[in-house]
Each structure stands twice: as structure tokens, then as C-alpha cells.
């Protein structure tokens, strides 16, 4: 799922629930112009998205062209999209803008409806940051999963992105609290190895230069 929170734009107060209207807002953007929820006298639907580079799932969304192209193809034609970042807001806003602009150049109308906020959530209306806490992700790809490798007295922690195939054991359910020998493979789909736990490196998501020795163990 590429998008995080769907907001319908109008005035309300108190705790917000899915389907509620929102207070008015005014947000700075990379373009130098502020974006408000009143566009040409209308209040269009607005989607809020938060980039979090601690999550390999989120990073994969932006590193993978097909993910962005899917958003470009299926984005509703009257909806505006506001992109925030949990860390380094200006740098990540520029990164998201660059990636989307490169792939959506023919679709200027979509780009005009995408707004990249170069400040952190703490610098905008408090209710916006509140809904990201209230409407938490509770499905696959949520949070910042990781894996710990140990060898002797050395420990390495890496972010983890689990495959979504039903025939692959659920890591968080089946592997926690156990020790496995680990084999590093560059491309797990093209490698035939013994039935050990495989650690693969998809693109540049996880640095694995230190994981070339089969003596590494996964606690």
C-alpha cells in the first residue's frame, strides 16, 4: 500500500476518525508556495503520506520504479497528495519529489497535485501529527523490523524487509528466539543452497559486505 492516511477536507474539532472532516490547514512546500485544503474555492480529497527511512518497506516503495508507477497510474484524478517525512524532512522531500518527477513527467496534472513538505511534523498543525499516531499502520510492512547477526563477540543489526509470499515462514512468528546458520546470497531467487536461512541483498536496501562468512548466526 503506497499511501497512508486519507483525509476528507472540511472543518471539525476534537479527535479525528476515518471519514471525519478536518480543520483547515496551510502547509509550506518545496515549491515555495503554501498548500491549503481550499483549492480554487473547492475542498478536494487530500491524502497525507509520511516517509520513514527506518522502514525498508517505505524505502522499497521509493527505490522501486514499479511502486511509483503504480501510484501514478492509479492515483485518483481529483485528489491532492501531501508528502511528509519522519526524518531529514527537506532532504527526503527533495528525494521523493525527484523520484516522482522523473517518472511522472508526462503527467503534469498529477505533479501539480503532489505537495512535498520540507519541515517536520512538529512544525505543522498538531492535529496532523496526531492522526499519524492515532491511525497507526497495523498490517504487513509496518514499523521498523530488523535482524541481529552475531559472530563471536561481534553483533550487527540490519533493517529487515520480509517477503510477502504465503509459502515463506512468517519471520516474526516462526524465527524469533531461535538460532540459525546463515547463508548470504546475492539473489535468493537464482540461488540453490542448502536449507539454511537465506539473507539476500535486494538492490541497495541492506549493506551486506560484512555478511560473507557462513559462520554468522541469527539469534
Buried (B, 14 or more C-beta within 10 A) or exposed (E): EBBBBBBBBEEEEEEBEEEBBBBEBEBBBBEEEEBBBEBEEEBBBBBBBBBBBEBBBBBBBBBBEEEBEEBBEEBEEEBBBBBBBBEBBBEBBBBBBEBBEEBBEEBEEBBEBBBBBBBBBEEBBEBBBEBBEEBEBEEEBEEEBEBEBEBEEEEBEBBBBBEEEEEEEEBEEEBEEEEEEBBBBEEBEEEEEEEEBEBBBBEEBBEBEEBEEEEBBBE
